[in-house]
Amino acid sequence: MVSLRLLLASALLGATSLVSAQIDWTECDVPDFTGLVGDGNGGGGGWCASKWKQGILINSIRAQADSLSLRGLRIGFTDNTYVDVGAPWSTGGREGEIRWDPLNDRIKSVETWATGWVGGMGRLIMETTNDGRFDAGNDHSGSMGNRLNIGSGMLIGMRGRHGGTEGAIDNLEFMFANSNPREYRLDSMTLTPSIDEINQRESNGERGLKVESLNVVHFINRTPGEMTAGITGTREESESTEYSQSVSTTFGLSLGFEMSYSVGLPGAATLGGTISSSFSWEQSTQKTDTRGSSHSTTSGYSGEITVEPNTAARCTAFSLSGELDIKWSGTNVVVFEDDSEWHYQSGGDYNTVSTSQAWVTCEPEELTEAEDAEANGARVEDPRTVDLGGPALPSRRQMGPVKRLSGKKN
């Protein structure tokens, strides 16, 4: 009697958009975080359906059988590729398929019968925790199946033999993780080009940095004594960092692979200077993860200067902004509950956009410069503290004309 349970309509199966994969045979090395279980004979040639070294897992198995043996398998991966095993795949035969999400679902049971041609695979039953099930192959009355030890139920890869008996599946082996994942991290994080290489570039612009002038206030002291002038205000500083992968893996970056690596603008202690000052990116061992981040805060800034009698000064609020759009690479590490680890390489694009807190530079300026600035509509004040973050304050120009001290005519 032949038993084959169809779980999906054939129209749905035919609509699945997958690409045939070329498997590297080194992917069939059995990792130490798994157990290898299987059944069947030693006939035919070997086959492999595994991509664990790339961080990619199986998420579907489609089976085809006749009255004697399991004839073929189509094994799908989370990167939308597949491997065909056994007889050339055809449509219209007796088929069954199971699908699952390797991050959330598990294989619940695997039962095999080595009752096919010359002890090859005669029957395969698989069940998943999302209620998927297929039963493909023959059913010899009184024959007991071999219920495999599937560990955690996380299927890492498959391999076996086929073709020894008229193209049928001779042997099936499964790699199951011994326990479930506990945590994720990213080791050996590198950026290309490196931050050191970027910082060695000649100009701020080539480093992805820009100094911006936020506010400028000129002060003219027309009194016989020294006076203090300055500006104060508030500024929003922000930072946004994003990671993307060049190759889709089962364990996406949204899981938050933790790392001790961070890149940002210089801290407050090193901010200062003028529009022509040179700045560099800073890197630290601050803990972060591959989900990226986005945050902003508001901070105050202030600066002042003593203005001598009959002289002028200028206070300018500056801010530093930066953007990097480069490549990242690293070793993804999946740590299991039994403390074993799965390592694989990945990489992609790294983008960060930042705006620093503001700082103030106050410096003397020629009286004629301040008067020319006033004539051109710039903000010119008597020496005092101007709050740029509060309500707009009237400038001296708005309070009426004044006598020029430089002797230069309007």
LUMSEFI-152377 format. One record per residue (C-alpha): residue number from 1; x, y, z. Coordinates in pm, 1 decimal. Example, Ala and Ser with C-alpha at 12.3 -4.5 7.8 and 13.67 -1.06 7.14 Angstrom:
<recs>
   i       c1       c2       c3
   1   1230.0   -450.0    780.0
   2   1367.0   -106.0    714.0
</recs>
This chain:
<recs>
   i       c1       c2       c3
   1      0.0      0.0      0.0
   2    132.0    342.6    -89.5
   3     83.1    628.5    157.7
   4    147.4    985.4     43.8
   5    -25.4   1274.7    217.6
   6    -61.1   1593.2     16.3
   7    -43.0   1894.0    243.3
   8    -29.8   2168.1    -18.2
   9   -218.0   2201.6   -342.1
  10    -10.4   2126.8   -649.1
  11    -83.3   2475.0   -782.0
  12     82.7   2625.2   -474.8
  13    381.6   2394.9   -510.1
  14    425.9   2493.8   -871.7
  15    414.2   2862.9   -780.9
  16    710.3   2844.3   -544.0
  17    987.6   3064.4   -683.1
  18   1320.1   2897.3   -607.4
  19   1659.7   2885.1   -775.9
  20   1865.1   2567.9   -805.5
  21   2168.1   2582.1   -575.8
  22   2525.7   2468.4   -629.3
  23   2634.6   2306.9   -303.8
  24   2992.3   2318.8   -177.3
  25   3073.4   1971.3    -48.5
  26   3257.7   2117.0    249.1
  27   2912.6   2230.2    367.2
  28   2843.3   1863.2    445.0
  29   3108.5   1849.9    714.6
  30   2922.7   1769.7   1035.1
  31   2957.6   2062.6   1281.1
  32   3024.1   1981.7   1645.8
  33   2702.6   2153.7   1757.6
  34   2494.5   1889.5   1577.2
  35   2423.2   1519.6   1587.8
  36   2411.0   1310.9   1267.4
  37   2126.5   1058.6   1237.4
  38   2001.0    860.1    939.8
  39   1892.3    538.1    774.4
  40   1929.0    341.0    450.2
  41   2202.4    153.3    263.0
  42   2544.2    240.8    126.0
  43   2461.3    224.1   -243.4
  44   2476.0    493.4   -507.7
  45   2662.9    820.3   -494.6
  46   2673.2   1085.1   -227.6
  47   2459.5   1397.1   -217.2
  48   2457.9   1705.9      2.0
  49   2193.4   1964.0     92.3
  50   2351.5   2197.1    345.2
  51   2458.8   2562.0    368.3
  52   2533.3   2592.8    737.1
  53   2876.0   2751.6    676.9
  54   2692.3   3044.1    514.8
  55   2440.1   3077.9    798.1
  56   2157.8   2939.1    582.8
  57   1913.9   2667.3    691.3
  58   1663.5   2433.6    527.6
  59   1302.7   2552.1    545.0
  60   1115.2   2310.1    317.1
  61   1124.5   1948.5    200.7
  62    920.8   1819.2    -89.8
  63    903.3   1442.4   -146.7
  64    814.2   1221.3   -442.7
  65    765.7    844.8   -421.5
  66    640.9    541.2   -609.5
  67    507.4    210.4   -479.5
  68    853.4     81.5   -389.5
  69   1085.0    364.1   -288.9
  70   1135.3    725.4   -204.9
  71   1232.0    856.8   -548.5
  72   1322.3   1220.6   -507.9
  73   1353.5   1514.9   -271.8
  74   1349.7   1888.9   -333.4
  75   1515.1   2056.0    -35.1
  76   1460.5   2431.7     -4.3
  77   1663.1   2690.6    188.2
  78   1584.9   3023.5    348.4
  79   1777.9   3205.4     72.2
  80   1517.0   3086.6   -182.6
  81   1740.5   2822.4   -339.0
  82   1687.7   2447.0   -354.5
  83   1866.0   2117.9   -417.7
  84   1707.1   1827.7   -608.2
  85   1806.6   1478.7   -497.4
  86   1725.6   1143.7   -657.7
  87   1536.3   1079.7   -978.4
  88   1492.0   1375.6  -1217.2
  89   1216.4   1589.5  -1075.0
  90    884.5   1573.8  -1253.0
  91    537.3   1710.3  -1196.5
  92    217.2   1516.4  -1168.9
  93    353.5   1243.8   -941.1
  94    253.6   1168.8   -584.5
  95    402.9   1455.5   -387.9
  96    401.5   1601.1    -39.6
  97    568.5   1905.4    112.4
  98    634.9   2061.3    450.3
  99    746.7   2417.5    515.1
 100    857.6   2584.2    834.5
 101   1035.1   2890.3    971.1
 102   1368.3   2770.5   1118.9
 103   1376.2   3060.6   1365.6
 104   1037.5   2984.0   1516.3
 105    941.6   2628.2   1416.9
 106   1111.3   2294.3   1470.4
 107   1101.9   1945.9   1323.8
 108    887.0   1750.7   1567.9
 109    958.9   1397.2   1444.7
 110   1135.1   1203.5   1167.7
 111   1055.0    839.2   1098.7
 112   1228.7    633.6    829.5
 113   1182.2    288.6    674.9
 114   1476.0    121.3    499.2
 115   1228.1    -93.1    305.2
 116   1295.3     31.3    -46.0
 117   1506.5   -129.8   -315.5
 118   1782.6   -338.3   -151.0
 119   1739.9   -168.7    185.6
 120   1717.9    181.4     46.0
 121   1472.8    445.3    161.2
 122   1123.2    308.4    131.9
 123    930.4    558.7    336.5
 124    979.8    890.9    514.4
 125    743.9   1061.6    758.5
 126    821.5   1409.5    890.5
 127    624.2   1640.6   1118.5
 128    687.1   2001.6   1220.3
 129    572.0   2207.7   1516.9
 130    364.9   2430.3   1284.6
 131    142.5   2126.8   1208.5
 132    316.0   2031.5    884.6
 133    333.7   1661.4    794.7
 134    408.7   1435.2    501.7
 135    414.6   1058.0    466.1
 136    591.9    954.2    147.7
 137    673.5    604.8     26.6
 138    562.8    245.5     71.7
 139    391.6     97.7    375.0
 140    477.1   -267.1    444.1
 141    234.4   -418.6    693.4
 142    404.0   -506.4   1018.4
 143    720.3   -311.1    937.9
 144    833.3    -81.5   1217.9
 145    982.1    254.6   1132.4
 146   1303.1    396.3   1275.3
 147   1223.0    705.0   1484.2
 148   1531.9    925.3   1468.9
 149   1682.4   1123.8   1756.0
 150   1637.9   1478.6   1631.0
 151   1793.9   1671.9   1920.9
 152   1649.6   2023.4   1936.8
 153   1458.7   1979.0   1611.1
 154   1657.2   2258.0   1441.2
 155   1757.1   2106.2   1106.9
 156   2102.8   2229.1   1004.4
 157   2155.4   2020.4    690.1
 158   2099.3   1689.9    509.3
 159   2309.9   1446.0    313.7
 160   2297.2   1086.3    193.8
 161   2326.7    859.7   -111.5
 162   2114.1    797.1   -419.6
 163   2116.7    623.9   -756.9
 164   2227.8    277.5   -650.5
 165   1884.1    131.3   -710.1
 166   1727.3    275.6  -1023.8
 167   1772.7    638.0   -917.6
 168   1596.0    603.9   -583.9
 169   1708.4    752.9   -252.3
 170   1940.6    495.9    -93.3
 171   2032.9    676.7    225.7
 172   1918.1    978.7    428.6
 173   2117.6   1157.1    699.6
 174   2007.4   1460.8    899.7
 175   2216.3   1712.9   1094.2
 176   2015.3   1843.2   1391.0
 177   2141.8   2101.1   1640.4
 178   2181.5   1941.1   1981.5
 179   2016.6   2237.2   2157.8
 180   1841.9   2564.3   2077.3
 181   2011.0   2903.4   2025.6
 182   2058.3   3114.5   2338.1
 183   2228.7   3430.0   2214.2
 184   2381.7   3595.4   1909.1
 185   2693.7   3805.7   1870.2
 186   2922.3   3945.7   1600.7
 187   3296.9   3893.0   1641.1
 188   3590.2   4046.6   1450.5
 189   3384.5   4338.7   1323.1
 190   3571.2   4529.7   1051.1
 191   3484.0   4820.3    823.7
 192   3616.8   4871.4    471.4
 193   3777.8   5114.1    436.9
 194   3880.0   5118.9    801.0
 195   3818.3   5421.0   1023.2
 196   4194.5   5475.9   1043.5
 197   4214.6   5485.0    662.7
 198   3923.6   5728.2    643.2
 199   4076.4   5954.9    908.4
 200   4401.2   5974.6    709.9
 201   4223.0   6141.5    420.1
 202   4319.0   6501.9    358.3
 203   3999.5   6698.6    421.3
 204   3686.9   6683.6    634.9
 205   3478.2   6633.3    322.3
 206   3684.0   6333.6    212.6
 207   3630.1   6187.0    559.0
 208   3253.1   6231.5    531.6
 209   3253.9   6520.1    781.8
 210   3125.2   6876.8    761.4
 211   3157.2   7172.5    998.7
 212   2848.8   7395.1    991.6
 213   2803.6   7748.9   1120.7
 214   2471.3   7764.1   1307.2
 215   2455.9   8119.8   1440.1
 216   2682.7   8424.1   1432.1
 217   2648.3   8731.5   1654.0
 218   2876.9   9035.5   1629.4
 219   2933.4   9261.7   1929.5
 220   3051.9   9624.2   1933.0
 221   3161.0   9782.7   2263.8
 222   3106.2  10159.0   2245.5
 223   3164.6  10215.9   2616.8
 224   3484.7  10328.7   2791.5
 225   3514.1  10001.9   2986.5
 226   3549.0   9628.9   2924.6
 227   3228.3   9432.6   2873.2
 228   3143.6   9065.2   2851.5
 229   2960.5   8934.6   2547.4
 230   2847.6   8585.9   2456.2
 231   2583.7   8357.8   2314.2
 232   2391.5   8064.1   2451.0
 233   2135.9   7824.1   2307.9
 234   2026.8   7466.7   2259.4
 235   2096.2   7218.4   1982.3
 236   1965.5   6872.1   1897.0
 237   2237.2   6614.0   1841.4
 238   2145.8   6288.8   1670.3
 239   2287.3   5960.8   1547.3
 240   2144.2   5692.1   1321.0
 241   2323.7   5369.5   1227.0
 242   2203.3   5096.4    991.6
 243   2340.7   4758.0    885.1
 244   2233.5   4555.4    582.5
 245   2346.9   4215.1    455.9
 246   2476.5   4149.4    105.8
 247   2360.3   3785.4    131.1
 248   2040.0   3684.4    306.0
 249   2100.3   3444.5    594.5
 250   1854.9   3259.0    815.6
 251   1964.1   3452.8   1123.1
 252   1890.8   3805.1   1003.8
 253   2049.2   4116.0   1152.5
 254   1717.9   4200.6   1318.3
 255   1800.3   3935.2   1578.9
 256   2054.2   4182.0   1713.6
 257   2397.2   4019.4   1695.8
 258   2578.6   4194.0   1980.3
 259   2920.6   4351.3   1930.6
 260   3162.7   4571.8   2120.3
 261   3224.3   4819.9   1841.2
 262   3095.6   5168.6   1775.6
 263   3182.6   5457.1   1543.8
 264   3085.0   5816.4   1606.8
 265   3174.5   6182.1   1597.8
 266   3430.2   6326.9   1839.1
 267   3314.9   6374.0   2196.0
 268   3244.5   6710.1   2353.8
 269   3596.1   6733.1   2496.9
 270   3751.7   6740.6   2149.6
 271   3496.5   6962.3   1974.8
 272   3602.2   7319.5   1907.8
 273   3761.8   7543.8   1652.2
 274   3617.4   7710.5   1345.3
 275   3480.2   7626.6   1003.1
 276   3828.8   7530.2    883.9
 277   3914.7   7300.5   1175.5
 278   3998.2   6938.7   1098.0
 279   3808.8   6650.8   1260.6
 280   3822.4   6272.0   1262.8
 281   3587.4   5984.0   1336.8
 282   3621.5   5802.0   1666.8
 283   3576.1   5430.8   1728.7
 284   3513.9   5267.8   2064.4
 285   3425.9   4938.2   2230.5
 286   3079.0   5054.5   2324.7
 287   2826.3   4768.7   2316.8
 288   2579.7   4777.0   2030.4
 289   2417.5   4530.3   1791.5
 290   2329.4   4473.4   1426.3
 291   1975.5   4607.5   1460.1
 292   2130.4   4952.7   1432.7
 293   2018.3   5250.6   1636.1
 294   1862.8   5592.2   1611.3
 295   1850.3   5850.5   1887.0
 296   1864.6   6222.8   1950.6
 297   1916.7   6447.8   2251.3
 298   1903.4   6820.9   2311.3
 299   2195.7   6989.9   2481.7
 300   2294.1   7345.9   2558.9
 301   2589.7   7543.9   2431.0
 302   2745.4   7873.0   2535.6
 303   3054.2   8086.6   2496.6
 304   3170.7   8434.0   2592.5
 305   3448.2   8685.8   2541.3
 306   3569.7   9009.4   2700.8
 307   3529.1   9299.0   2458.1
 308   3769.1   9589.7   2507.2
 309   3643.9   9951.7   2476.7
 310   3580.7  10069.0   2121.6
 311   3645.4   9723.4   1974.5
 312   3438.9   9440.1   1831.2
 313   3412.4   9064.3   1872.1
 314   3231.6   8777.3   1707.8
 315   3075.8   8462.3   1860.2
 316   2984.0   8171.8   1634.3
 317   2799.1   7850.4   1718.8
 318   2926.7   7551.8   1520.9
 319   2815.1   7193.4   1478.0
 320   2980.5   6890.4   1320.8
 321   2790.2   6645.1   1103.3
 322   2910.0   6327.3    940.0
 323   2801.5   6038.0    722.1
 324   2967.3   5707.9    638.0
 325   2839.4   5462.0    378.0
 326   3091.9   5179.1    365.1
 327   3118.0   4799.6    394.6
 328   3121.2   4581.5    707.1
 329   3218.8   4220.5    766.2
 330   3243.2   3994.2   1066.1
 331   3194.6   3650.9   1215.4
 332   2839.1   3578.4   1322.1
 333   2827.6   3355.5   1628.7
 334   2518.0   3163.3   1736.9
 335   2560.6   3040.3   2095.3
 336   2350.0   2737.4   2189.5
 337   2204.7   2643.8   2526.9
 338   2469.8   2372.1   2568.4
 339   2741.8   2642.7   2518.4
 340   2843.0   2511.1   2175.8
 341   2885.7   2775.2   1904.2
 342   2809.5   2807.5   1536.0
 343   3035.9   3046.0   1342.1
 344   2983.1   3180.9    990.7
 345   3097.6   3484.8    794.9
 346   2873.5   3765.6    675.9
 347   2891.5   4125.2    564.3
 348   2712.7   4405.1    385.3
 349   2662.0   4780.6    396.2
 350   2719.9   5004.5    698.3
 351   2568.5   5352.7    714.0
 352   2584.5   5606.2    994.1
 353   2461.2   5966.4    998.0
 354   2544.2   6188.3   1296.1
 355   2512.1   6547.2   1412.2
 356   2718.7   6663.6   1708.5
 357   2630.0   6894.9   1991.1
 358   2713.5   7257.4   1922.8
 359   3010.2   7453.1   2048.9
 360   3089.1   7826.0   2052.7
 361   3399.6   8005.0   1936.1
 362   3434.4   8372.1   2036.2
 363   3715.8   8587.1   1899.3
 364   3804.0   8954.9   1851.2
 365   3736.4   9102.1   1509.7
 366   3814.5   9425.7   1335.4
 367   3564.3   9698.2   1409.0
 368   3519.3   9758.4   1037.7
 369   3429.5   9390.9    989.6
 370   3154.6   9414.7   1250.8
 371   3020.2   9736.7   1101.3
 372   3023.2   9589.1    750.3
 373   2840.6   9282.9    881.6
 374   2579.4   9511.4   1038.9
 375   2537.5   9699.2    712.0
 376   2476.7   9368.6    535.9
 377   2202.1   9264.9    776.4
 378   2398.0   9045.9   1015.7
 379   2308.7   9038.4   1383.4
 380   2508.3   9296.4   1577.6
 381   2457.5   9358.4   1949.7
 382   2591.1   9561.3   2236.2
 383   2802.7   9332.4   2456.8
 384   2573.6   9103.9   2653.9
 385   2470.6   8739.4   2660.7
 386   2241.2   8662.4   2369.6
 387   2014.7   8361.9   2417.0
 388   1976.9   8210.0   2070.8
 389   1765.6   7924.1   2199.3
 390   1492.0   8146.5   2343.9
 391   1257.8   8410.0   2200.4
 392   1404.2   8630.2   1931.3
 393   1581.0   8931.9   2079.3
 394   1597.6   9264.1   1892.6
 395   1933.8   9350.0   1747.3
 396   2087.9   9696.1   1765.1
 397   1989.3   9747.1   1401.8
 398   1624.7   9698.0   1498.9
 399   1665.4   9959.1   1776.3
 400   1777.0  10230.0   1533.9
 401   2093.1  10360.9   1368.3
 402   2409.0  10417.2   1567.9
 403   2722.0  10620.4   1520.9
 404   3004.0  10428.9   1351.4
 405   3325.2  10425.4   1554.2
 406   3560.3  10331.2   1275.1
 407   3519.2  10655.4   1086.6
 408   3406.6  10464.2    778.8
 409   3106.0  10619.8    609.8
 410   2782.5  10430.2    543.3
</recs>
